[in-house]
């Protein structure tokens, strides 16, 4: 008996030692586990990525090896967490370095790891090192348990005697094993942003990337959805949402290998970007943010929305200013008197702020069109003799805040700035210059240019501390791709330019932490979570046709919360009513950019009422949980709803786009309510003198009824809209 007891104790001890020797690293949220494991060869592999393991002991049951193929000599291999180039892995690497001696290989081995508490979660820091070259990589993972979000990035450095060349530098690498994978991507063009399409991922590589330089998006967007075993669905099935925080060239690589496993590689696009890394310089990759759900993309979106409001978005917990913009009202033709009258209209409308758009600056080269003045950020004396101070004063007298448009990263050749500093612009030598929208991109890799761009904001706010808001535009990607500042280091331009933008934005945020800013870029061409650390919201699209906006906002809502998305009521598509246009815009951060004088009395009364309703419902729309009920894709109707955190109030938006004659419509089942609560249903935002035709209007239903039976939200009327307020009794 004693021998048996000794034997059992020895076996128990060996099991403990074995578990310790496995060097298992667990990165966990409340719903997801990412298990990394050190193999006997000293390298770090992904052992598991999936649903949270409830029994902690189960994490020791994984192996770092997977089936490699039918070739017996390579029957197994590992899913290396951060694989280098030039070794035994034949697939895309995470990092590739050419060393001083010309050797293009990197093999990283595990050194150590630690975990520490950070705001909202736990950060895991893992040290890897090449045992043949003085190269170190630090992997960072922050797991946010409640939101079920993981954020990850990498740091690369070396201690070789001379600079090395980096030619691959991924943020991370994730692996999946399944039978079928489906990718939903978000294609784009000006006025046609965030268009969703889905395709299966089959053997080989699917790459989504951009080469725009000054912004992430124009042809596609820096986010995606994955569906496992079926295309990603809104309310059922396993889905992953992923997005990279980088305001420049990005690349997503989805690689299905010879045995049907999937690699997902988010990264800076290495196009024309062989980066010279100096000794002891740290190369930091962009953050990659992802979340999973077993209940479809709706739940995954709500995870990301909550995470963004809590931890990423500038002033994510704060309020947002509604506004009246002058652009579609005046374009470039205005003066102090006209702007003063518009400020009074803004007050009458009930919004918080008047926003002055393009055309207010330039004297030697007045900004009366888009071909002159960019770079000369002084108020135009012929239009605005009192300058910005007079406008701030007029806004104050009208009882609204004052905001202003800037595009500080750009320059017109016809400007005093370009005359003085032509070398500050990105331009090719010995070639005819191509002008995108009559402008060039300033070279933000140059510290002097960074100082100038920061000075645009700093000078305005130093002279006018009551300026309450900036609309920060970026209308041009990089063309004529050459930096006079970088000279023989052109491989660094795309990367150092974006880092220069961040340097400026960090300085602005540090000095003016409470100044809200809209991220605008020829529409929705800047919509990444790194930029949104410095901006309170972004402009989704220059296309404000409300029908198109229903699709655009549906796409962006997959990744971003409503309070990060700006939407304005304009005159685009006058076939739609002011009510329809306003109801669409109210699903985001609301603004107006419309000639109020063109509206009749009933439309004015409606807008006044809508702004009051919006102000009352802002905590629900901007802070609540979003449920996308009916997609505009494949339907003649669409509906979304927002539910307050306490489930006492909800706002339901419903739109009839182009219903067929005598089309059968079905009740729409609501989501996110408390089944045991009783709710009053009431249609609001009605045109003056009109009543509601909603079946069940002003009646009380249980949450269970509204979620299991639903409401008849849709009609057969063309371009009809409804806003229904749901209130617990």
Secondary structure, DSSP 8 states (H G I E B T S, - for coil): -HHHHHHHHHHHHHHHHHHHHTTEEEEE-SSEEEEEEE-TTS-EEEEEEEE--SSGGGGGG--SEEE--S-GGGSEEE-BTT-BSSSS--S--SEEEE-TTS-----EEEEEEEEEEETTEEEEEEEEEESSSSEEEEEEEEEETTTTEEEEEEEEEE--SS-EEEEEEBS--EEEE-S-EEEEEEE--TT--SEEEEEE--SEEEEEE---SS-S-SSB-SEEEEEESS---SSSB-EEEEEEE-SS-EEEEEEE-TTSEEEEEEEE--TT--EEE-TT--EE--EEEEEEESBHHHHHHHHHHHHIIIIISTTTTS----EEE-HHHHTT---HHHHHHHHHHHHHHT-SEEEE-S--B-STT--SSTTS-TT--SB-TTT-TTHHHHHHHHHHHHTSEEEEEE-TTEE-SSSHHHHH-GGGB---TTS----BTTBEEB-TTSHHHHHHHHHHHHHHHHH-TTEEEEEE-------S---TTTTT-GGGHHHHHHHHHHHHHHHHHHH-TT-EEEE-BTTBS---TTGGGT-SEEE--S---HHHHHHHHHHHTTTS-GGGEEEEE-SS-TTS-HHHHHHHHTTSEEEE-S-GGGS-HHHHHHHHHHHHHHHHHHHHHHHSEEEEEE-STTSSEEEEEEE-TTSSEEEEEEEE-S--TT-----B---S--TTSEEEEEEES--TT-----TTTTEEEEHHHHHHT-B----SSTTEEEEEEEEE-
